[in-house]
Amino acid sequence: MNATDEHNEEPTGEKWVCQVMAAEGVIGVLGNFLVCYVILRVKFLHNMTNYLLVNLAVADMLMCLQEFLYYLTSDCTPIEFAPVSNGVRDLFCRLLASKYLALVLSFASAYNLCVVTLERYIAIVHPLHYARKLTTARMVALITLVWVISFLISLPTLFTFEPSNDPNEMCSIKYPHPSLPILLGIFIFLFTYLLPLTLMSLAYYKMQVTLKIQVKALNLQHAKAAAYELLIARQKLVSMLKTVLGALIVLWTMEYFAVLLCLHRTDDAQFLFCGSQGFYYIRVFANLLFNFNSVINPFIYEFKYKKFRQGLKVAFCCCFKRHGGNRVGIEMVPL
């Protein structure tokens, strides 16, 4: 996901890279669509946290879709794609080859996860203010703001690629100013990686401390089982979200540090190895990991989120048991 990546930097023999990336895209689209379907279909999953997870899944699903379209139409795939129309070529270069959409959706994914974290933070650390601060109107406005800023803040990348006059190339790099790739690289690292991950890490640390204090308080008060069950459910949800954050940190770190290391990947780059074959393979692996982050969340929900597993069973059992008008209703009490 580097805004300064060149479209033609893949060696022609590395078709497997595009095939793996396209496969990642398909799996990610299907997995995130399943998350949206289950949460929206099952009534006991209808709460603020899960609606925010749907929004996050939409961002990841679109990320996987643009990944699939880019690598499907790349010249290193078995599929020959050569748009004749200048308008189509211009859209391809500016939206896909420039990584504009990838940057938009990675920014949206990071900050939509921040919104999920904010909702849990207020629910756990400031529960008395939850109903007043997190109204539906405010959350809709916040989500809308995240998406609008994601599109606007990525606009400079639209002007880094344009259709090439060379018949052997689809797109060519064109920087309005030589310092643009450097400024873009630093900006992307700071505001799409470092800032949201730091804020979320601090928030989850505070939530963990608060939950431990609440457990001690319940022990001292000899609270009823229902109170313990609610607290355990909160702890499990926070644990699942921490896993989502941990996966994001692990899978994004190599890509963003590679961006920061070689801000201008041409002959003017600050290190000679930035244009080497070895660095190319590092970037391929980093990009595979980066895109895999948009694929992995549905699997995390399945293994770490008990209510989602219950919802998955309800959604599909209800479909299978609706045969001949003899529907078997399955309702599960939310934790």
N, C-alpha and C positions, 0 to 999 in steps of 0.2 A: 504494500500500500504506500508506495513512495510517489509523491506527486511529480517527482523529477525522473522517474523511470523512463527509459527509452523503449518505444514499442518494438523495435527490431533487435533488442539485445539478446533474445533467445537464440542459441545455436540451432541451426536447422535440424540437427539430429535429435533434439530433445523433445520429440513429440509426446513422450510419456508425461512430461510436466503438464502440458495442456490437458491431457486426458485425465490425469489425477485431479487437477483443479476443477475441471468440468464435472467430474464425479462428485467431488466435494460439494459443488454447487447444488447438484440434484438432491443429494442426501440432506443438505441443509434446508433447502426449500421444503421438502417433504416433512422433515422433523419439526420445523418451526410452524408449518401449517397445522400439523397435528396438535401442537401446543395451543394454538389459537382455537382450533375446533373444540378440543376437550374443555377448555376453560369457559368458552362462550356457550357451550351446550349444556354443561352440568351446573345445576342451580346452586349447589352448596359451594361451588368455587367462585361464585359471584361476589367478590369483595374488592376493595381498593387495591390491595397488594397484587392479586391475580390479574386484575385489569391492567396494571402497570407491567406485569410480566408479558401480557399479550402485546402491549406496545413495544416492549423490548424484542419479542419474537418477530414482530413485523419488521423491525429494523434489521434483525439478523437474516430474516427470510429475503428481504430485498438485497442485502449484501450478497447472499448466496446466489440470487438470481442474476445480479450484474456480473458476478464472477463467472457463472456458467455462460452467459452471453458473450463475455469478453474472450474467454478461452475457446468457446465454440467457434467464434469468428476469427480467431487468431490464425496467422499464416503458418503456425507450427502444428496445426491439427490436420487430421486426414480430410476434413471437410473443406472444400475449396470455397471460399467466400470472397467475392470480389465485387462489392457494390459499384455499379457504374455511375449512379447518380451522384453528382457533386454534393448535394444536400445530405444524402445518407453518409457519404464518406466524411463530411464535415462533422456530423453528429457523432459518428463512431470515434473520430479522433479526439474531439473535445470532451465527450462524456465518458467514454470507456478507456481509450488509450491514454488519455491524460490522467486517469485515475480520479477524475472529479467525483463521480458517483461513489467510488470506493471511499474517498475522503469524507464525503457527506455522510455516508452510512456508518463509517467507523466513529465519526464524531457523534452522530445520533445514538449509536449503540452505547458508547461510553457514558454519555450524559443521561440517557434514559435509565441506565443502571444506577446512575447517581440519584435519579428521581425515586427509584425503588428504594434505595438506601435511605434517602431522606424520609420517606413515608414510614419505614420501619424505625428509624431513629426517633422520630417524634412519638410514635406509638409506644416505644419502650422507655425512652429517657424522659419524655414530657407527655405522659398519657392524658393528663388533665387538659392539655391544650389541643389535643388531637382533633376533636370535632370542630373547634373554632378555627384552627389554622389550616387544616386540610379538607376544605370543602370541595365538593365535586367541581364547582366552577373554577376554583383556584388550581386544582390539579390539571384540568383540561387546558387552562391558560398556560400553565407551566410546560406541559407536554408540547403544546403548539409552539411555544417560544423556543423550545429545544430544536424542533424540526426546522423552524424558520431560520434560526441562527446557523444551523448545520448547513443549509443550502447557501446562505449569504456569505458565511465565513470562508467557504471553499471556492468562491467565485474566481479568485486569481488563477487557479489551475486551469480554467477554461481557456486561458490565453497562452498556455505553454505548449500546446500541440495544434497542428493544423494539417490539412491534407497535403501530401507531398507531390511535387512535380515529377519526381523520379518514378518511372513505371515499376521499379522493383520494390518500392516502398509504399505502404499505405499512408503513413503519417510521418511527420518530421517535427523535431523540437524547434520551438521558436520562443525565446524569452524576451519579453518587452524590455527587460533590464537585466544586466549580468548578475546583479545581486539577488534577483527574485528567487532562484532555487535555494540559496542559502537562507534567506529570510523565511521561506516556506518550510524548509526542513526544521529550523529552530522552532518556529511557531507550532508546527504539527507535533513535535516532541513535547513541548511545554504544555499545550492546551488540549491535546487529544490523548496524551498518555500520562504525563507527570502530574498535572493538576487534578484530574478526576480520580486517579488511582490513589493519590495522597489523601484527598478528602474522604474517599470511601474507606480507606484503611483506618483513618482516625475515627470515623463514625462507628465502624464495627468494633474497634477497641473499646470505645465508650459504651456501646451497647452490651458488650461482653461483661464489662465491669458492673454495669447496672443490673444485669440479669443475675450475677453472682450475689450482689447485695440483696436482691429480691428473694433469692433462694434462702439466704440466711435469715431474712426477716420472717419468711413463712415458717421456717423451722422453729424459730423462737415463739411464734404465735400459735403453733400447733394447728396450722390451717387445715381446712377440709381438702379432701382428695380433688375436688373440682378445681380448686385454686392451683394445686400442683400440676394438674393436667394442662391447664391453660398456660402455665409458665413453661412446662416441658414443650408444648406445641410451639411457643414463641422461640424457645432455644433451638428447636429443630429447624424452624424456618430460617432463623439467623444463620445457623450452621450451613444450610443449603445455599443461602445467598453468599456466604463467605467462600464456599466452594466455587461458585460462579465467578466471584472476584478473583480468587486464586488462579483459576483457569485462565482468566483474561490476562493476569500479570505474567504467568508463565508463557502463554502463547503469543503475547504481543511484544514482550521485552526484546527478543532478538531482532525483530523487524525494526523497531523504533531506534534501537542503538545503532543498527546498520545505517538507517537514515541519517542519524546524527553524526556518524563516523565519516560518511562520504556525502557531504551536503551537495557537492557539485560533481557528478559522476562523469566527467569528461577529462580531457588532457589537463584541465586546470584544477582538478581535484587536489585536495590537500595531501592525499596519500597515493603513492603509485599503484598500490594493490587494488584501489577502488575500481579500476577497469580490467582487472585480471580475471582469468577463467575461474580461479579458486574462489574469488569473491562472488562471482556470478552464482556458483553452486551454493555458497552460503546464503545468498539472497533468495535463491529458489527454495531452500529449506525453510528459511525464515518466513517467506510468503505462504508456504504450505501451512505452517503453524498459525500464522496470523489469520488466514481464512478459516482454519479449522475451529477457531473460537466461535464463529457463527454457526457451526454445526453441532458443537458439543453440549450446549445448554439443555436441549430436550432430553439428552441422556442423563444429565445431572438431575433434572427434575424427576426422572423415572426412578433413579437409585436413591435420591436423597429427600424427596418431597412426598411424604406419605399420602397427603390429600390429593396430589396429582395422580398418584398411582390408583387411588380409589376412584377418582374421576375418570381415569382411562377405562377402568373396568365398567363403570356405570355407562359411559358413552357408548361403548361397543357391545356390552351385554344387552343394553336396551335395544340396539339395532338388530342384533341377532335373535332376540326373543320376542320380536314383534310379528312373528309369522302367523298368518291366518287370523289376525285380530286378537290373538291370545298373548298380549304383551305382559311380560313379567316385570313389574316395576321394581327397581332396586334403588333404595334411598339410603344414604349414609349420613350420619350425623357429623357435622364439621367439628374438628377438634378445637 
